[in-house]
Amino acid sequence: MNRFEDAVKRITINPILRNLGKIVEKRNFSDEPVFVTASPRSGTTLLLAIIGAIPNIFAVPEQTYAFDRWKKVRNRPYQYYPYRIDRLYRYFLFYGFDKNATRWCEKTPRHVEHIEKIVDFYGGKVKLIHLIRDGRDVVVSKHPKHRPNEYWVSPNRWLKSVRYAWGLRDKPYLYTVFYEDLVRDYRPYLKEICEFIGEPYTKGLENWMEKTNVQKSKHWGHKVKPVSTSAIGKWKKPEHKQRIEEFMNNEECVEMMKVLGYIK
């Protein structure tokens, strides 16, 4: 557990902190926020780090889970309120941010299940990027910190996350990118992302490792590294045979893989 997670766990929801954090956010971030969403173990930390190299964006280095629990409200311009949004505000208050940034970017994979609520809460003034990865590689991936000897994502969890966001792929607030395309050559997709979120693309962004504020992450288990294709096709290793059989015996997962173009 890192310092931010420890602080969040120890401090209960405090209306004063929440209101103060809201003021800090409104005062410092004038442009619409950006969310990176996906099934867990899909490469969201890499994409967050790349986006964090854009000068006007502060990439929140830690997952906040600020938008994974909602309350239905009345007499508001939105139908639901993310009642743990203070977790986002606390990061700004306790750990700071780039004062030159005009917007923030956050990635918590679980937020993928609440895209429409997030859009409604921000009145449509928000951009979301959905990252899709081959479900076979997702379900054999292990987290370097949390239960490192166990598979992290079940076939059904991958399916639930991907299917919901895929159904929204034509919405103007959502941009979809495939992990495999991103790691083979991230430059054209970074250009498209910049255009999608309304940020200028410069050649300097190709040196994103030097410019991003996300230099390390527990989700990597190491410091930032160059983009690599080495994680593609790990599901083919013999030790994952039983896990892949479980995945391929799930008819809904197989159908989704066909829809996404991973299998014929």
N, C-alpha and C positions, 0 to 999 in steps of 0.2 A: 504494500500500500504506500503511495507517495504522499507528499505533504498536502497536496490539494485534496485528495480523497480522504485523508485523515481529518482535515479541517471540516470538510462537508459532513463527515460522519459524526463528529463531536458537537457540531453546532446545529441546533434545531432551527426550523423556519422562524425567522425573526422579521416582523413587518418593517422595523426601522432599517435593517440592513437591506431588505428587499427594495424599499422605497429609495434609499440612498443609492443603491446600485442602479436602479432605473434612471435616476437623475444623471449619474455618471455616464451611463450608456447614451442617453439622449444628447448629452452635452458634447460627447466626443465622437460619436458615430452618426454622421448625417445621412449616409447612403444605406440602401437596403441590405440586409444581411444575406449571407450565403450559407447553405447547408450542404454537406456531403453526406449522402445516405447510401446504404447498401446492407446486404446481409453481412454479419460479422465475418472476418477473415477473408475479405474481398479486396483488400488493398486500399482501404480508406485513409490510412495514415500516410501512405505514399502520396495519394492525391492531395490530401490536406497540406502536406509539406510543399508540394509543387505550387499549389495555389498561394501558399504563404509567402512565396517569392514575389508576388504581385505587390508593388509598392503601396497601394492604397488599402491593402487588406491585412488585418491582424488575424492570423490563424490561431485559434484557441488550442493550445497544445494538448489539453486534457479533455477526455470525454466528460461532459457535464451531466448527461441524463436529464437535462432541464426540461425537455419536451416529451417525456415518455409517460407522464401521468397528467390527466386533465380533469377539470371540473366543469360541469355544465353551468352556465351563468345566464342571468336574465338582464334585460335592459342594458346590454352592451353591444357594440358594433360587431362583436364576435360571439359565437355560440359556446365556445369552450375556452377555458383559461388554463395554461400550464402552471399548476400550482407549485411546481418545483423550479420555477424560472430563477429563483434566488440563487440557485447553484451556478448559473451563468454569471449573474451579477457579482457573486462572491469572488469569482476568478478575477474580474476587473478590479475589485476593491482590494483584495489581498495580495495579488501577484502582479498586477499592473498589465500594461499593454503598450503597443507602439503608438505614441501620441501623434504620429504623422499619418496614421491610418484613418480612413473615413468610413470603414465598414469592417465587420468581423465575419469570420468563417468558422463554423463549428462542425465537428463530426462526432456523432454518436450513432453507431449503426442501428440501434433500436429505434431511433427516430423515423426510420423508413416506414414504420407502420402507422405513422401519424402525419403523413405529408399534407393531407387535405386540411387537417386541423391547424397545422402550422401556417398554411397559406391563408386560411380564414382569419387566424389571429393577427397576422400582419397586413390584413386587408389587401392581399395580393401583391404587396410590395416586398417580395422576397424571391430569391432564386435558389433552386435546389438542383443538385447534381446527383444522379443515380449511377452508381458504379456496379456493373454486373461482372461476375467471374464464373467460370466453369464450375458448376455445382459439385462435380467430382473432386476438384482441387479444394473447394471450400470445405467439404465434409471430412477430408483427410488432414486438414490443417490443424495444428496444435498451437496453443498460445504459449509463448516462451515464459510467461510468469504465472499464469493461472492454470493449475492442474496440467503442467507441461507434458505429462505422460498420457493424457486423455485427448480424444477428439473433442473439439470445441463446439462445432455446429452440427446439429442433427439434419438429416435430409428434409424433414418437415419444416424445420425452421428456415432453412435456405429457401424452400419452396414458398413459404408464406411471405417472406420478405420480398423476394424477386417478383412473384406474381402480382402482388398488390401494386408495386411501383411501375411494373411493366404496363399495367392497365392505364396508367396516367401518362404514358410516354409522349402523347401528342399535346399535352397541356403546355401552354406558353411559359409556365414557370419552371418546367422540368427539362433538364438536359440529360440524356442517357449516353454513357460511354462504357465500352467493354474493357475490362482489365487487360486482356491479352493484347488488344490494339494499343492501349496506353503504354505498356512496357516495351512493345516492339519499336515504337517511335512516338514519344509523347508530344513532340513539337506541334504537329498539325492539330492535335486535340486540345492542347493548351491554347492555341490560337482561337479555336472554336469556343472554348470556355470563356476566354477573354471577351469575345464578341457577344456571347450569350449573357454574361453578367455586366457588360458595358464598361469594360476596362481596356485600356490600350495595351496592345501586345508590342513588346520590344525585343530585339535580339538578346538583350541582357537577361531576359527570363530563361534563356537556354542554360545559363549558369545558375539555375535555381538553387543548387545545393549551397552556394555561397551566400545567397540572399534570404533564404527562408528562415523564419524564426523557430521552426520545428527542426531541431538538430538531433534530437534523440527521442525515443519513445519506448515504453515498456511493451508496446504491441509489436515492436520490431525485435526487441532484445539486444539492440546494438545502436550505434550512432548512425546518422543518415549515410546512405550509400548511393552510388549511381544506380539509375534505373537498370533492371536486369530482367531477362526472360527466364532465369533459372528456376522460378517457381511454377512455370507452366508445365503441366503434365506430370506433376508429382504423384498423382493418383495411380499412375501406371506401375509404381514400385510394388514388388510382390507382397510386402508386409501389409499393404492396404487392400488385398484381395477381398477379404470378408466384408470390409466396410463398403467397397464399391459394389459388391453383390447386393448388399442391403439397399444401397442407393438405386441401383438399376432394377431392383424388384419393386420399387415404388413407382407405380404406373403414372402417377401425377408428376413426379419429378422427371421421368423420361419424356413425357409429353411437353413439359416446360422446356426441357433441353432441346427438343426438336423445334419448338417455336423460336427459341433463341438462336438456333443454327449451330449448336454444338454437336449434335448428332443428326443423322438422316433418318 
